[in-house]
Amino acid sequence: MADNVMTARLVIKELAQLQSAYATFMPKPISGMNGSGMHVHQSLFKDGENAFYQEGADHGGVSDLMRWYIGGLLKHARALVAITNPTVNSFKRLVPGYEAPTHLAWSMKNRSPLIRIPDRRGIGTRLELRMPDPSCNPYLAFACMLAAGLDGVKNQIEPPAPVSGNVYRMSKRERSRLKIKSLPADLGEALDALEKDDVLKDALGEHAFSQFITAKRAEWQDYIASVHQWEVDRYLTSM
């Protein structure tokens, strides 16, 4: 599947160029508009059967294994976002009000939480992880998503109860009562979480992990040391 993502990017860019256009996979290319996500649908199969489905189980057939897999994704999400959303620009998309998730919750009914469970059941039972964007390396991203979910299965990590309300509209107190945490606000905070996550570190391997951290720390340092046009427009004549 990661091969397919890379092929799709290449073909889309080439076809756009033939039409004298430019196709970008930048997560938030235009201020004030929704960004570009890469929602990833996931399910696990065993002996040809969808292990995420269990007839008669709670929440319309969500199996224990699926619930634990969700628990793993939510547990590791604050670190995982450094891999699935690996650019400074990625976090300009992950802000309230633009249909991108900002809080660690799951739901059957709405699209505001991090994880949504589509209606289809049986062989089509799956979860949709909504935070990744197309700037990620799909090989690293898919490997880390799987590692996080399987850690949940291995350790039977129970997620909080699914959320039916719109998380964006909840007060901070409501989210605290429901034990809903937030994604990191920027790349630097996400890298801090990744460096503390042994499961994802093991999934990447020592070499890939250290190279990724080094490159992204340099990118973040370059960004925070730069003066941007917004700052000039905001502060130059007011101070």
Phi, psi and omega in degrees: 000323177296322174302318181296322178297314180297319179296317180299316179302312182297312182296317180298316179296318181294316180294322177296318180298324178295337179260017181059035178238173177231125177263124178245146174250022174297132186298323183223076184284337186232121179295140177085359179238159176301145179274188180254115178261173173223070182301135185244118178272134186224141171207161179240139180240144176222124181054037177081359180251146178286112183285352177276351183247136176218109183302132179086355180285168180298161176058038175074028176105016176286118183287164175303318183299318179295318180298318178292323178299317176299318178302320178294316178299317180292322180298319186263003189300321183293333174271321182300328183297336176294332180271318184278342181223071199268015181238161174304318182293334180305323186277353170284338175278324186275064178229152181299145173098000183232030174063018175250144184288144176231352185232151186271089180209168177225157188205154172264339197247338184221172188253012180277331180285173181294322184238129176243142177254107178300160187294329188298140179236184185073226184294340182266007180296129183200168172244155178242111175273120196258358183274330186302152175231165188285004174276352185285159168278111187295333179294314178290318184296312182295320179297318182286323175301313181296318179298318180295314180296317181290332173296323176296319179294313182301318185257008178049054182283117180277125176282164171299168177299147178299150184257130179262335181276170178282113184296326181302327186268358179283148174285166178299324179293319179297316179296322179295320180296324181271005179059041179262113177269174182246156172291159174303151182277341183204174183297322180299316179295322179294320178295324176302316180292320181297320182295340180263000187258101184291328180296313180288327177298316178294323180295322180282329187088151187301317183294307181298320180299309184294321179294319179297311181300315181299314182294317184284330174295320178295319178297315181294318180296320179297320181293311185288342178272352182267146174264125186257160184301325179302318180293319179297313180297325185279320194244339191303314184262001182258002182235000000 
